[in-house]
Amino acid sequence: MELDITPGQDADIAQAEPLLENIDPDAFLADRAYDADRLIDRLTEPGITPVIPSRRNRTTQRNTDFALYRERNLIERFFNKFKQFCAIATRYDTLKSIFLAAVQLASIISLLN
């Protein structure tokens, strides 16, 4: 698992490629916001299966393994557990490094429970 903190105004897809440099997954599960040709090409080069539904306005719809896509709820539940940690939900820390450490600690606590 890899975690990183981004500014609130940045799109999440901007961090997808840098995070892929540190891990080697078999599949990449994401929502429609990650449906970009550049990211799909970056995933298929090393053999990572992109499990990303096509946007509705895309002219050529890609096939998606929706049975595997349903596993994304585990990721959503993982992030919902962060709501238990008040300091993370409200982001009291002003420094990125301290906030990232708090997120990592909360992640460890959530995974151990």
Backbone torsions as a table, in degrees:
resi	resn	phi	psi	omega
1	MET	NA	142.5	-179.9
2	GLU	-130.7	133.0	179.1
3	LEU	-123.4	145.7	174.4
4	ASP	-150.9	156.4	-179.1
5	ILE	-109.6	134.8	178.4
6	THR	-123.2	159.1	173.0
7	PRO	-62.5	151.2	-176.6
8	GLY	-62.6	-26.6	-177.4
9	GLN	-86.2	-8.7	179.8
10	ASP	-81.4	146.0	175.1
11	ALA	-75.9	145.7	-178.9
12	ASP	-64.7	-30.7	-177.1
13	ILE	-64.1	-23.0	179.1
14	ALA	-63.7	-26.4	-179.1
15	GLN	-97.1	-3.2	-176.7
16	ALA	-64.3	-48.3	-177.9
17	GLU	-67.0	-45.3	177.3
18	PRO	-61.2	-34.8	179.3
19	LEU	-70.5	-28.2	179.9
20	LEU	-70.2	-19.7	-179.9
21	GLU	-68.0	-24.7	-174.5
22	ASN	-98.6	-9.1	-177.8
23	ILE	-131.0	164.9	-179.9
24	ASP	-133.0	77.8	-177.3
25	PRO	-82.3	162.0	173.5
26	ASP	-83.9	-33.0	-179.0
27	ALA	-140.9	155.3	179.9
28	PHE	-122.3	107.0	-179.0
29	LEU	-97.0	124.7	-180.0
30	ALA	-155.0	166.0	179.1
31	ASP	-87.4	-175.1	-174.3
32	ARG	-62.7	-21.2	-179.7
33	ALA	-63.4	-21.2	-179.0
34	TYR	-94.5	8.7	-179.1
35	ASP	-80.4	85.7	177.7
36	ALA	-133.3	137.0	-177.2
37	ASP	-57.6	-39.7	-178.8
38	ARG	-61.7	-44.1	179.6
39	LEU	-69.5	-41.3	179.0
40	ILE	-61.2	-43.3	177.6
41	ASP	-63.7	-40.3	179.5
42	ARG	-64.4	-33.2	179.7
43	LEU	-75.8	-40.7	-174.7
44	THR	-75.6	-21.5	178.9
45	GLU	-57.4	-52.9	179.7
46	PRO	-85.7	4.8	177.2
47	GLY	93.0	19.9	177.1
48	ILE	-83.1	131.6	-179.7
49	THR	-82.7	115.9	176.3
50	PRO	-80.2	119.6	177.4
51	VAL	-109.6	75.5	-175.9
52	ILE	-131.1	116.8	177.1
53	PRO	-63.4	145.5	177.9
54	SER	-71.9	146.9	174.0
55	ARG	-65.1	153.1	-176.1
56	ARG	-65.7	-29.5	-177.5
57	ASN	-89.9	6.5	178.8
58	ARG	-73.0	135.1	-176.5
59	THR	-70.5	-39.6	176.6
60	THR	-113.3	112.2	-179.2
61	GLN	-79.1	133.9	176.2
62	ARG	-87.9	152.6	174.0
63	ASN	-76.9	139.8	-179.7
64	THR	-128.8	136.9	176.5
65	ASP	-81.3	91.9	-175.2
66	PHE	-71.3	-20.0	174.1
67	ALA	-65.7	-41.7	176.5
68	LEU	-74.6	-33.3	-179.8
69	TYR	-62.8	-30.5	179.0
70	ARG	-64.0	-21.6	177.9
71	GLU	-69.0	-11.7	179.2
72	ARG	-63.4	-19.4	179.0
73	ASN	-62.4	-26.0	176.1
74	LEU	-63.8	-38.3	178.7
75	ILE	-68.4	-43.4	179.5
76	GLU	-62.9	-40.8	178.0
77	ARG	-66.2	-35.7	177.6
78	PHE	-60.4	-45.4	179.9
79	PHE	-71.0	-30.6	177.4
80	ASN	-68.0	-25.5	176.2
81	LYS	-66.1	-22.9	178.7
82	PHE	-65.9	-20.5	179.0
83	LYS	-64.7	-18.1	176.5
84	GLN	-71.1	-25.0	-177.0
85	PHE	-95.3	104.1	-174.4
86	CYS	-59.2	-41.9	-177.3
87	ALA	-65.2	-28.4	178.9
88	ILE	-83.3	-41.1	-178.9
89	ALA	-63.5	-34.0	-178.6
90	THR	-101.8	-8.1	-179.0
91	ARG	49.7	71.3	176.8
92	TYR	-72.1	-30.6	-177.0
93	ASP	-74.1	137.3	-179.7
94	THR	-95.0	-25.9	179.1
95	LEU	-87.8	138.0	-179.2
96	LYS	-61.2	-41.4	-176.7
97	SER	-64.7	-39.3	179.9
98	ILE	-70.8	-41.7	179.6
99	PHE	-65.7	-40.4	177.7
100	LEU	-62.8	-39.9	176.6
101	ALA	-63.4	-39.4	177.7
102	ALA	-65.6	-40.1	177.8
103	VAL	-65.0	-41.7	178.9
104	GLN	-65.2	-40.9	177.5
105	LEU	-64.2	-43.9	177.6
106	ALA	-63.6	-35.4	177.5
107	SER	-63.9	-43.5	179.7
108	ILE	-64.2	-44.4	179.0
109	ILE	-62.1	-42.8	-179.7
110	SER	-64.9	-40.4	-178.6
111	LEU	-72.5	-29.5	179.3
112	LEU	-76.4	-25.4	-179.7
113	ASN	-79.5	NA	NA
